[in-house]
Amino acid sequence: MSDFLPGLEGVPATKSAISFIDGEKGILSYRGYPLETLAENSTFEETTLLLLDGELPTKKALNDFSQQLKDNYRIKYHIRQMMRHFPHTGHPMDMLQTAVSSLGMFYPGTECLTDANSCEDLDYVRNMTVNIIAQMAPLVAMWEHIRNGWDPVNPKHDLSVAENLLYMFNGEEPDPLMAKIMDVCLILHAEHTLNASTFAALVAGSTLATPYSVISAAIGTLSGPLHGGANQRVVGMLQEIGSPKNVESWVDEKLKNKEVIWGMGHREYKVKDPRATILHKLVEQLVAERGGHLDDMFDTALKLEEVCADRLGHKGVYPNVDFYSGILYSEMGIPEDEFTALFAVARSAGWLAHWREQISDNRIYRPTQIYVGSDMRDYTPIEER
């Protein structure tokens, strides 16, 4: 009998050529390219194509892909109408999971998914991929207006994914620096090996469920606070602390009570998450651009990182990607409960890359279990119980 490893920690579940992590050295790469290089030089569209196809695209291929995305920004009328009937108090992740799942009803084309060898239609795979990635961001931005009783802002087809996302949120052309920061945030969140939501996508994909169902399963998994919901909680935590002068006593109290410090620590990394390092630099760039002033949350976050390094660094607990992303999203005027939905917008690229990898050499997931229940026993009639 095999050993039971809670959470399947360290158990290889698939082979993949998409991304790589070295948690001891703080390395994350996509298709062999360091994340830092992509964040500095690439775009979300180019990084998405890299994840999907395995190579950096030619200029023509990238232009064609970007145009395909822009051509698919618009959301069908009936989906918008459906969203208007959602409860206005509904969480953006619940909205997104429902809306993405419904796309399969409005964009049919599942004839490819019939047996293990039938998903070789590259046009089908590409069309489904483009449609989902193009529509994730508009759905999230539309919900912010719809839930407040407003008509959503129509997308602009001359804008990138990051630019259009901010435009649809705010109704005005985004500041170039903020658009660049959003683009980098999308790159950083696009992929991260076999995390919980990606594993959910693989399991769903292995059954030959539609890509809409695959992404819906992944969104549901990402919604949990132990996975994608932490960035929202980080902002609430920093607001609770209130000021850098309160950090030390706050941390000591949390550690005394063995409570979670959100945004600190990651199962994969024993050093600072490389994504957190990049986001930290982006916050500093924004501070410099604004003449040294930013929300007090940043000063509190810097002090919190310093104190946690002193108290927890020996345990390999350092900031993860959630620690600074929420600060940046707040500066963009994005509500806290939308943060995880933005995570999903970015991660759709990685999910679909893994979906494509899965169906290219598919075998349905069917792990086993260790039974710890009762031995065989006799049934007692209800009159005798």
N, C-alpha and C positions, 0 to 999 in steps of 0.2 A: 504493500500500500504506500502511496506517495505521501510525503510530508505535507501538512497543511500550512500554507503561508498566507496569513491574513492580508487581504488586499492584493493578493497575487504579487507581492513585492519581490522584485528581482526575477520573476518568472518570465522567460521569453515567450511571447504569444504570437509573434509574426516576424518576418524578415522585411526590412524596408531600406530603400535607398534615398529617402526624402530628407531626413534631418538627423543630426548627431549631437549628443551632449557629452561633455566631460565635466562632471560636477565637481571634481577635485580642482580643476584648473579654471573653472568658470568659462567654459567654451560652449558655444552654440553655433552650429553651422547649418545652412540650408543647401543641400545638394553639393556640399563641399566648400561653399563660400562662407567665410566668417560673417556672422550677423552684423558686426560693426561695419564691415565693408559695404554690405547691402544697405544699411541704414544711412550711410553717408552718400552713397553713389546711386542707388537704385530708386525705383518707385514701387508703390504697391502693385500696380499693374504688371510691371516687369518681374517683380518677385513672385507674383502669382503664377505667371507663365513658367518661371524657373521651377517652382514647386510642382506644377502640373506636368511639364514636359521633360524636366531633368537637365535642361541646358538654358543658358542665357539666350533670349530670342534675338533674331536679326532685327534691324530697324523696321523693316516692312512687316515682319510678323508681329512685332509689338504694336505698331500703328494699327494693323488690322484687328488685333485683339482689343485694343483700347476702343476702337470704333464700334466693335461688336458690343462691348459693355455699354457704351453710351447709347447705342440704338435700343438697348433693352432696359434703360432706366425707368421708363414709364410703367406704372402699375395699372392693370386692367380695372375698369370702372367697377365691376362687381366685387372685386377684392376690396376696393376703397369703401364701397357701400357696406360690405360685411364688417369691416373694421369700425365703421360708425356705430354699429350695434353692440360692439364690445363694451363691457362696463368701463366707465371712464377711470375707475380706480384700479383697473387691471394692471399688473406689472408688465413692463415692456418685454420681459422674457417670455411671459405667458402669451402675450400678443404675438411675438415673433414666431414662437413655436407653432401656434395655431395658424398664422398667416402662411408660413412656409409650407406647412403640411397641406394647406388648401391649394397651393399653387399647382399641385399635380392634377387637380380637378379642372383647372382653367387652362393648363398647358399640357394636354395629353401627349403621349408618346412613349408608352412603356412596353411596346411590343418587343423591344430588344431583350427585356429581362424575362426570359422564359426557361433557360437552362444554363448550365455551367459554362457552355462554350458559345453562348449567343451574344456576348457583349463585345464583339469585335467591330461594331459599327462606330467608327471614330467620329463621324458626324453627329450621331446621337449623343455620344459621351461629351463632345465639345459643346453642343448646343445646350444640353442640360447644365453643364458647368457654367457656361456664360450666363444663362438665364438666372441661375441662383445667385451667383456672385454679384451680378448687376443689380438685382432687386433687393438684396438684403439691406443695404444702406438706405435706399429710399423708404422701405417699410419702417425702419426705425425712426427716421426723421418725420415721416408722415404721422406716426402715432403721437409724437409730441404735440402736434397741432390738433389732431382729431380729438384726443382725450381732453383738450382744453376748449373744445367746441368751435374750433376754427377750421376753415378749409385748408388742406395741406398745400404747401408750396410746390409748384410743378418743377421737375428737374430741368437743369440746363444741359443741353447735349454737347456743349463745348468745354465742359469742365471734367476734370479727373474725378475718380471715385471719392477721394478725400475732399476735394474742393466742392463737389456737388453735395456731399454729406453735410458740410458746414453751411452751404448755401440753402439747402432745404430746411435746416434747423432754424436759421436766423433770417432768411429772406433777403439776404444781401451778399454781395460778392465778398468772399472771405479775405482777411488780411493774409498776404503771402506767407509770412512767418508762421501764422497759425495753421495755414493749410499745409505747410511743410511739416510742422510738428504732428499734425493729424496723420499725414502720409507715413511718417516714421512710426507712429504708434501702430498703424495698421500693419506695417512690415514686422514689427516686433511681436505682435500677437498672432501672426499668420500661421505659425506652426511650432510645435514643441514635442516632437516624437509621440510616444504612445501614452498620452495622458488619458484621463478618464473619459472625456467627451470623444476623443479620437477612437478610443477602444469601443465606445458605444456605436460610433459610426461604422467601424469595421464589422461588429457583430450584426448590425442591421444590414449592412451591405452584403455580408456573406449569405444572407437569405435571398438575395436578389430583389430586395425591396427597392422601390423607386428611389432615385436620389433625393427627392423631396422628403420622403419618409426617413431616409438616412440622416439628412441634415436636421430634421425635426427631432430625431432621437438624440443627436449630438447636442442640440440646443437645450433640450430638457436636462441633460446631464450637466451641461455647463452652468445651468442656473443655480446649482447648489453652492452655498457659501464656502464650502471647502475647496471649490474649484474656481469658478469664475466670479463669484459674488464678493470676493474679498476686497476688490478695489473700492466698491461702494462703502464698505465698512471702514476702510482706512480713513476716508474723509470724515465720517462720523466720529471716528476715534480721535482724529486731530482736532476736531471742533470741541470734543469733550475735554481734551487736555487744555485747550484754550490759549496757552502761551508757553514759550520755551522755558520759562522759570518754573513751570509746574511739572516738567517732564520727569525729573529724577524721582520725585516722590510718587508720581503716577506709575512709573515703571516698577518701582520697588513694591508698590501695593499689588500690582498685577502679578508679579512673580511670587510674592508671598502667598497669594490666593490661587496660584497655578492657573491663571486665566490667560486666554489667547491675546497676543499682541498682533493685530492684523497687519499683514504686509511683511511680516518678519518670518524668515525661514522658508525653505523649500526642500521637498524630499530629494530632489536631484542634485542640489547645489550645496557644497560645503563652504563656499565663498560667496561673495556678493553676486547675485544674479546678473549676468552680463546685460540683460535687458534693463534692469534697474540702473545700471551704470550709465547706459545711453540716455535713459529718461532723465536721470539726475543732471546730465550735461545739457539736455534740452531745457530744463527748468532754469538752469543758470543762464543759458542763452536768452531766455525770455526775460529774466530779471535784468540782464544787461540792456536789452532792447527797451525796456521800460524805465530806464534810468535808475536801476537799483531797487525798485519797489515792486513787490508782489504781495499777494495775500499772506497774512500772518501764518497760514498753514505751512508755508514752505520753511520759515524759520523754525517752527515747531518740529517739522519733519526732520530737518537737519540735526536738531538737538536730540530728537528721539533716536535717530540712527547712531549718533555718537554714544549715547548712554547704553543702547542695546549692544553696541560693539563691545563696550566695556563689561557689561553684565553677561552677555550671551555669546560673544565671539569665540570663546574657547569651545563652545558646543557646535560651532559651524553655523550659527544662526545669524543671517544678514538679510538686508532688504531683498525682496523679490519684485517681480514686475508690477505687482499691484500697489507697491508702496508709493511710487511717484505718479503713476498714470492718472489716478483720480484727481491729483492737484492740477495737472494739465487740462483734463477735461473740464474741471470747474472753471478754469480761466477762460475756456472757450464758451462758457455759458450753458453747458450741457448739464441737465439735472442728474443728481446722483443715481437715481434708479435706472438711468439709461446707460450707465457705464458698462455693465455686463453685456448689454445688447450690442454695444460697440465692439466689445471683445468678440462676440459671435460673428459680427460682420467681417472682421479680420480673419478669424479662425476658419471661416467657410473655405478659404483657399486651401488650408492644410487638410481639412476634412475631405474635400473633394479630391485632393491629390491622393490621399490614402484610399478613398473609395475606388478611384481608378486603378490604383495598384492592387487592391483586393480583388476586384472583378477580373483583372487580367490573368490571375492564376487562382481561381476561387476554390475555397473549401469552406463549407458552413462550420461556424464555431459550435462546438458541443463539448465544453469541459465536463469533467466529472466532479464528484463530491465525495466527502467522507461522511458516511451516515452515522449519526450519534443518537438516533431515536430508539424506541422500544424494540425488543425482540418480538417475534411473532406471538400473538396472543389471541385468546378466544373472545368472540363477540358476546357481550352480555345483553340479553333482551332488556328493553327499557323498563319493563315491569319489575325487573330484579335489581335495578340500580339504586 
